[in-house]
Structure formats: structure tokens, C-alpha cells
């Protein structure tokens, strides 16, 4: 099938990569499905930085599918990696798990209370569920299954037969390591989540060097299951290998052509898989741009296996804002599941689709999420009326649908900040929430909360989990008599103008017009006068008026948007609290 070219006017970063990948695939493997790949290590919670490792090839693969090509998006679960350390803050895990360090992740018990058979499956399950919600289609490959079933036996024997060449390549970089820098610990809400972290690269040695020389292979001990082993002898003809374990002292001799309890070291394992799977496209984190990185070294080692290095960009970090409060109790970093509790899949997909891989961006768990949703809704409207820019249309399309169809969406996508305010004020009372939301647009009232779901549920979850208790909205039970008595004539007049207009303006748009209009009318201007027609002091008067209303309604200087707050409180109660 010929390449479907994209015009330079409409092409976005995804389209440009799709062009390159199709062209490269036709060159390397004409007529075969295009293969793109990701790698994830279930060594702990798989975070939103790791998600970029998946979303980058997913978006490219999906574009290629849209053009009519067959594509395989492989996700290699690096569940046969060694368990390196006990992660902080994982519920049900204590320092006794340190006894498992060195074992395969699939041989480590799952956290207490988990329904899954082992550590790796526990953390894989959460990611698989999130990927399904995000519409990511993939073929999952368990490296435990691959290695223990003997799938890679020929590749292992080939690597050992060429161990001298591999050692020579690795040796080019062993003396070029930069001095270790002290890494300052950032709070989670400021931290950048490194996408490549945990995908097999961090902290792994590059082989077994002992009395028998270098070997790019580590057996897991037959006694303690740990990889703290050294090859002490090997016969190339018979494949007879002897190893000793430094952890428990166990030693044994095995025939490698029958042995399935060990793995190639990471810097050899990764290029071996490129060749074995015929990977055309696989991105890598910015850490792989350094000399001696797994990606750079792999580009030389892959030729030993008769393959070529995939094409693919280096991708930047993902930042997080507003996660400190949740993380202080959890002890971990935010995962896709955490994000999907408070935002719809379309918004999360859009955040990854709209930025080029080499651009960093932040995912908001604080008030910024409301601004992001406003931006998304504006884009949605522009796409609908045909006024959006081509690149924005492309990013929107990748967010709302895949080659397989549209993602499920909220039937009535009301503004997120409005839904959050309503959820805050009603504190879980759905009948009250429906009453308020049905009054937002009297001409087209909401008939059921289900019409506003799942967006309403996401906004409610955000209010309940990420807004501190001292910032929640509690409407006064009784009027603030002392404050009402102390008001001057101008303040009393502003309240009269508001209450007199409530009945005629009882909708979201109407109340917006009313509350902004009161200070204008008091100053002698029409209520619909535009900012350009008004002196600067009108803005000051509006802020003073708004603060007064907040104090009378909720006892604070600020709160939810006033039109939403008024609708939530209800006309009768508003009139009472404003001293009518």
C-alpha cells in the first residue's frame, strides 16, 4: 500500500512520524504489519511519566491504522527484571519485602491485600485497566513468559557466542561515565516524572565478569531465586554453564540449551528484542541521549542479532502540579488511574497528543485542571464551528477517537469548574446537584445527572480528593447580622439591586450578567457596558462587591463562581442571607 502523504499545512507531529515509520517499514519489512513498541517495568506504580512511553507510539500507530495499514503496538512488560528496592509508600508493603531484592518481579509476593498472584501482576493490572479506558490497543508481551518458556533460547546462545564483541562495545563506554551528581529530592507536585524510569535501564549492571570472563547473561539462582550470580565456567560446544550465587553460596551446572531460568542483561536484552520483534518505531526518554545509554549502546549491539535500531524520538519529562496532598499520604507518584479519576480520557489523551515528544508539559491535579478543561471546551467548540487551526483539529481528533471509533463521552459536557462548584456545594446530595444543574439553562434543562456523567463524577472526585478541607464551600446557616448592620448605603444598594434582579435572571448566563452588572449600574453605566467603555475603578468596585457576597454567603473572601454559587444556594436562601 502506498504511503499516504500529509500536506505540510495540516501535518502535525504524529502525522510526520507516521510518514517516516511507514516508509521505514516498507524498506525493512515490505508487506508486513508495522511494528511499534513500548516497554514498561511493573516494579511499582506505573506513573504518568511512563505513560508517555506508551502514548507516543500509540498515537503514531493509531494514525497508521487510520491510513489503512496493519500495525502491532507491542508493550513489553519487563516483569522478568530483578526486584531492585522496596518502593516507598506502597500500601501493604514494609521493609520485609527487602528479602526479595534480586528476584524476578514475578517471584515477589504482591502487596498485602492484593488479589493478584505476584508483584508484577499487581502493578500491571492497574495500567492495563487505564490503557483500556484511554482506548490504547496493544499486544502485551510478558518477558517472564518469553524467557521461562525458552522463546529466546537461540538469542541467548547467540549472545553468549558473541560475548567478546558485546563486551568490546560496552567497554567503549565503561570509562566514560560522568561523575554521579547529587539529585535533590523534589516534592511530587514539582517533580518531573521521567518516562524511561523503571523500563529496565536504571541501575542494572552490564553483565557477569568473573574468572570465566565476561557474559551478557545472568542466571537466577536455583536456590534463592536471586540474580546475584556469576558465571564461573562455560563450554561453547556443549553449552554447559556453571554459576555461583553470592547471596546464598549455591552453585550448579546446567546446559544452557535446556535452561530457562535467567535473562540477558538489559543493554543486550533490549536490542535483542528489537531484532526478534522487528521493531520499526520505539521512542526513548531523554536519559537515553547520554553517552553509554541503553538506546545508544543498543544501536551498536542490535547488529549482532541481525537487526536494526528502531527510529523514534527522545521524549521529555512530564511534570505534575498539585499532587502534594494526595502523595503525602500515599507516598507515591501519580499514575494514569489517579488522573482518570478526575479527568475524562479525552483530556488526558489530548495532553499527550498536543505536545511534541521533545516538549515537556504538566498534568494538573490542582486548580489548573479547571483552566485546562476551559481550554479543551473552547477547542471543542472551535472544531465544531470550523474555526480551529489544522494542528489543533488533529490533536482534538486524536483525543476523542481512535481508528477503532469514538471514545465514550459525556452527553452534556457542562463546564468542569461549574460541575466542581456544584459538587462542592452539594456535598454528595445528587438531588440538589440535579436541581442546580437543571437551572443553568432553563430553556434546555438537564433531565438527569447521567447526562452530565462521567464528567460530573470526575469533577466530584477532584473536589473530594484534591481540594483541602479549608478550601471547601460551606454555605452559612444564618445571615451575618453584624455584617449586614455595618454596611453603608452603597453596599446596601448593591444588595438590593442584586435581589431585585434574581427572579428575572435566574440562569447561569442571567446571573453572570446580573452580578457583573450591579457595580456598573451603581456607577451610572448600563449593565451591558463592555470593559472598554468603563473606567478602571469599575473592576475594583466589582471585586469589592464580590467579596461582600462571598462573606455573606459562605463567610470567606472567595469561593466558587458567584453565578454557580447563587444557583446552588437557591433564591429563597440567597434572599435571606443577603438580608432582604
N, C-alpha and C positions, 0 to 999 in steps of 0.2 A: 504494500500500500504506500503511495507517495506521501511525503511529508506535507502536512497542511500548514503552510506558512502563515504567519501572523503579520499584519501590516505594522509598520513602526509606530503608527498613530495609536493603535489600540493595544499593542502588546504590553503586557505587564511582566514582572519578573518571572512569574510562573510560566507564562507562555514562552518566554525566551529560553528558559531551562528545558521546557518540553521539546522545543525545536532541536536543541543540542542533544538531548537524550535520544530522541527518535533517530536522528542522524547517526549518532554513535552506535546505537543498537543495530541499525541496518548495516553498518560497517562491520561490526563484530559478530553478530548472530542474525543474519538476514532471515526473515520469515518466522523467527521465534518470538515468543512473548517478551516484552521489555521487562527487565528485572531491576527494581529499585529496592533499597534495603535500609533498615534501621536496626540498631542494637540497643537493648535495654537490659540492665542488670537489676534483678529483683532483690538487691541486697538490703533494701529498706524501702520506705515510701518513695515511689517514683514521682518526682516533683514536676512543677511546671516548666523548669528549665529542660528536663529530659523530654518533655512533650515536644519541644522544637525539633528534636532528633526524629520524631515521628511525623509531625505536621509538615515539615519541609518536603520530604519525599512523597507524603500523601497527596499534597496539593499538586505536585508535578505529575504523579501517577494518575490522579483524577483528571487532569487536563488531557493527558494522553488517551485515557479511556473515552473522554468526550469526543475525541477525534476518530474514534472507531478502532483503536488498536487494542490488542490484548496486553494486559500488564499484570505482573505479580509484584506486590509490595510485601517483601519479607520483613518480618520482625523477628530477629534472633533474640530469644530470651537467654541471656548469659547466666543460666541457672546452674551451670556446672563450674562456675567460678568459685574460688575459695571464699569462705566467710572471713572477712578481714577484721571487723571490730563490732562491738555491741553499739548500735546507734542510740543516741540519747533520745529520751522522751517517747520511745515506742511503748504503748500501753501493754502491760503484762510481761515486760522483759526486764530482767535485772542482771547484775554482773555475773550471775551463774552461767549466763549464756557465753561467757568468755571461754569456757572449756571447749566450745565448738569451733573456735577460731582455727582456720586451716582446713576445715571440712568443706565439701561441696555444699552450696546453698540448699540443695535438695535433700541433704542429710542432716540439716539443722532443724530442730523442732520449731513449729510455728509459735508465735506469741501465745501466751496463756489466753484461753477463751476462744481461740480461732477455730473455725470449723474446717480449716484446710490441713492437708496432711504434713506440710513442711513449711519452712520459712519462705522459700521461693514462691510456692503456690499461693501463700497468703498475700504477698505483695503483687504478684501477677494479677490476681483476681480483681483487685480494685482498679487496676489500669485497664484491663480488658473491658470491664463494665463502662468505664469512662469513654474508651475509644468507641464502643458501640453507640453511646449517646451522641458522640461527636460525628458519627457517620463515617468512621475510618474503616475501610475494607482492607484486610491484610491476611497473609498466611503466617501463622505463628510457628516458629521452629524452636523446640526445646533442645538446648545444647547438651543437657543431661541425656536425653533420649538419643541424640545423634552419636555421642561418644560411647555410651554404655551398650548400644546395640551394634557397635562396630562399623557404623556408616563411614567413619573417617579413617578406618584402619590403613588403607592404602596410602592416604595422605600423611598419616603419622610415620609410616615406614619410609615414605619418600623424604620427609623432612629429616629424619634421622640419618638416612643415607647421604643427605646433602648438608649435614650439620656443620661441616667445616666452612662451606660457603656462607651459611646463615650466620655463623659466628663471626666471620670476616666482615659481613655487612654491619652487624650490631657493634662490632669493635670500632668502627669508624666514629661512633657517637659516644662510646663509653667514657672517653676522656674529655668530652665537650660539654659535660653537664654544668649548667650555671650554678653558682653557689645558692644554697637554699635561702629564701627570703622569709623573714618572719611575717606570717599572714595575720593581719589584725582581724579579730572576730567582729563582724558587723551584726547589729540586731537584724532579725529576719525581715522587718519591714523596710530595711535599707539594702538588704543583701541582694546580690545578683546571683541567680541560680544558674550554675554552669551546666549546660545541657549535656556535655560529654561525661560529666562526673558519674562514676559508677558503671560505665559501659565497658568495664574490663581493663581500662588503661591505668587507673590510678594505683600506684604503689606496687605493681607486680614486677618481680624480677624477670630477667630475660632468658632464664634457663638454669640448668643444673651443671655446675662446674665442680668437678671433684677429681679424684685420682684417675678416672677414666676419660677425662677431658670434658668438652662442652656437649650438652644435649639440650635441644629445644623442647623438651618433654618432661613433665612431672607426673610420676605415678602417685595416686592416692594410696596411702598405707593400707595394707590388708588387715592390720590390727586396729589402729586408732582412727582410720579414715582420713587422716590429715595429709596435706601435701608437703610437709616438712621433710622431704625425701631427697636423696642424692643418688644418682646412678653411679654404681661402683664398677660395673663391667657390662660390656655389650658385645655380642658376636653378630657381625653383619650377615653372615651366611645363615645361621640358624635362627636369628632374631632373639636369641636368648639374652635376657636382660636381668641384671641383679641390682637391687636398690637397697638402701638402708634408710631407716627413719630416725631422724634426730630427736623426734618428740618422745617416742616410746622405746627406741632401740631395736624395733622389729626389722628383720631383713628377710628377703625372699628372692628366689629366682623364678622368672616367668618367661614364657615365649610371647613376644610382642605381637606375633601374627595371630595369637589367640586371646590376647589380654585386652580387656575393655574398661580398665579402672585407672584412667589417667587422661591428661589432656596436654595439647601443645600450649606453650606459654603464649600470652596474649599477643605479643608482637609478631608471632608466627601464625597463631590461630586465625587472626583477622584476615590477613592476605590469603591464607589457605581457603577461607570461606568465600572470599571474592572470586577466586578461581573456580571453586567447586560449584557455586551457585550461578556463575556468570553474571555477577552484579555489574550493571552499567552506571548506576547513579546511587551514591550514598554521601550525604553531607557529613561534616565533622565539626566539632567545636573549635573555638579559637585557640584552645590549648594545643591543638594539633598543628599549629603553624610554626611551633618552635623546633629547633634542630633536635633530631633524635626522637621526635614524637612518633606515636604508633602509626599515624597516617603516612608520614614521610618515609619511615623505615619500611612500612608495608609496601610502599610503591616500588621498592627495590626487591623485596623478598617475594612478591607475588609472581615474578617471572620464574622463580624456581619451580612453582607449581603450574607453569604454563598458562598463566592468566595475565590480565592487565588490571591496573588500578582503576577503580571507578572514577568518573567525573563527579564533581559535586562541590558546593561552596563551603567555606568555613562560615559558621554561623555565630552570631553574637549572643551575649548573655540575655537572660530575661530577668527584669527587675520586679520587685514586689513592693507595693505600698499598702500600709495599713493592716499588717498581719500580726503585729506585735502582741496584741492582747490574746488572740487565739493561740499563738505559738508559745506564749509564756506558760500556758497550761499544758499544751500538747508536747512542747519540746522539739517539734519537728518543723519541716518546711512545707509550704502549701503544695498540695497535689492537684491534679485535674479534678478529682472528685470534690475537693474543697471549693474550687472555682465554680463547678457546675451546680453546687448547692445554691449559689447566689446569682448566677447569670445563666442565660439561655445558651445552648450550644452555638447558636449563630453568632453571638457576640464574641465568644471565646475563639471560634474559628476565624472571625474577622481580624482579631488582634494579631494572629499569626500570618494571615494572608496579606494584610495591607502593608506590612513592612518587609523590605528585602531581607534575606537571611543575615547579611552583614550589619544590619541595623538593630541595635538593642531597643527594647521597649519595656514598659512596665504594665503589670496586671494589677488592677486596683481592688483592694478589699476595704478601702476607706470611703470617704465621701466622694472621692474621684469617680467611683463607679457610676454615680448619678450623671456626671458630666459626660462620661463615655457613652452611656445609654442615650443621652440627649443627642450626642453626635451621631450615633447609629440611627436613631429615628429620623434625624434630618436627612441622612444619606438615603434611607429607605424611601422617604418622600421624594427626594430628587430623582432617584432611579425610577420611581413610579411615574413622575411627570416628564421624564426625558431630559432633565437639566443637569444630570451628574456627568462628571468627566469620565472619559473611557476607562482609565485605570481604576477609578473608584467603582465604576459599574462592574469591572472584572472582579475586584476584591469582594464586592457585595454578592455577586453570583457565586463565588467560591464559598462564601459564608453560609448562604441559605440553601444550597443544593450541592449534590454530588452527581456524578454520572449516573448513579442509580435512582436519582429523583430528589424531590424536595425533602428537607428535614422537617419533622413535625414543628408547628409553630403556634403561637398564641393567637386565637381568633380575633380578639380585640386587644391589640398591643397598646394599652394605655401608658402614659409616661411613667417610667420607673420611679422617678422621685415622688410622683403623686401616689403610686401604689405603696411605696415605702412609708410615706407620711400616714396614709390611711391604716396600714398595718401597725404602725407605731401607736397611733391614737386609739385604735380599737382593741389592741392587746389580745388578739385571738378571737374576738367575737365576730364571727363571719356574717351574722345577720346585720350588724352595724356597718361592717365593711361594705356589704352589698348596698345598703341604704345610701351611703355616702357616694359610692361609685356610680350608682344609678342616677344621682343628681348632678353628675359632672356635665352631662349633655342631655338636658330634659327632652330634646327633640328625638334623641336616639338612645333611650335609657338602656343600661346594662340589665339583661334579664336574669343572669346567673353568674356567680363568681367563676364558674367553669369557662366562661367566655374570656376571662382575663388570665386564665391559667395556661401554661405554668409560670408566666412572668410574675403574677401576684405572689405565688409561693416562693419564688426566688427572692423577691423584694422583702417578703416577710422573714425569710431565713436570714437575710442580710441584717435586718433590724435586730433580730433576736441574738445573733452571734457576733456581730461586729460593731454595734453601736453601744458604747459604755452606758451603764445604768444611769449615770448622772446626766446623760445627754438625751435620755428618753423623754417623751412628752406626756405629762400628766396634767389634764385639764382641771382647773380649780373646781372645788365642790360649791364654794360660796363666793359671792362678789368680794373684791378687796375694798371694803367700805372706807378704810382710811385713805387709800389712794384716790378713790372717787371723790371724797370730800375735799381733797387737797388740790384738785385740778383747777386751773384758771379758766376763764371764759372761752379762750380759743380752743383749749383741749376739749372742753365740754361740747363746744360747737362741732368739732371734728367727729365726736362720737355720735352726736345727733344726726349729722349728715350721713354717717355710715348706717345707723339703724333704720333711718327713714328710707334708705335705698335697698335694704336687704331683700324685701319681698319681690321687687321688680328685677333684681339682679341675681337671683338665686340659681346660679350655674357657675361652673368653673371660669368661663370666659367673662360672664357678667360680674362676678365678684372681683376678678382681676381688674376689670375696668373701674369698678367702684373704689376699691381700696387705694389704687394709684391716683384716682381722680379727686378724692376728698381734699388733699392738700392743694391741688391745683385750683379747685373751686374756691377754697378759703382765701387764696391769694388773688382771686379775681380773674382767673383764666378758665376757659372751657375745660370740661373734664376730659375731652378727647384731644387736647393740645399735645403736640409732639414735643420731644425733648429739645429740638432745635428752636421751638417757639417759646421756650421757657427760660427764665434766668437760673443760674446755678443754685441759688438758695432753695429752689423748689425740691431738689434732691435731698437737701438737709432736712427740710420740713417733712418729706416722706419718711426718711429714716426715723425721725423723732416720733411720727405718728405710728409707724410700725412697732417701734419699741414699746410705746404705750399699750397698743393692742396685745402684744405678747405678754406684758406684765399683767394685764387684766384677765387674760385667758389662761395662761399657763405659768405665770409667776417667774418668767425669765426674760432676758433681753432679746432672745432669738428663739426660733423653733421651726417647724415645718412651714412651707409656703403658706402665707396667710389665707388665700382663697381656699386651699385644701383644708386648712385648719378650721375655717369658718363652717365649711360644709360638714366637716366631721363633728363639730360641736353641736350643730343644729340651730335653727333660727331662734327657738324659744330660749334655749340656754345661752346663746350669744347675747340676746337682748338682756337677759337677767344679769349676766356677768359684766356687761357694759353699763349697767345701772339705769336702764330705760325705765 
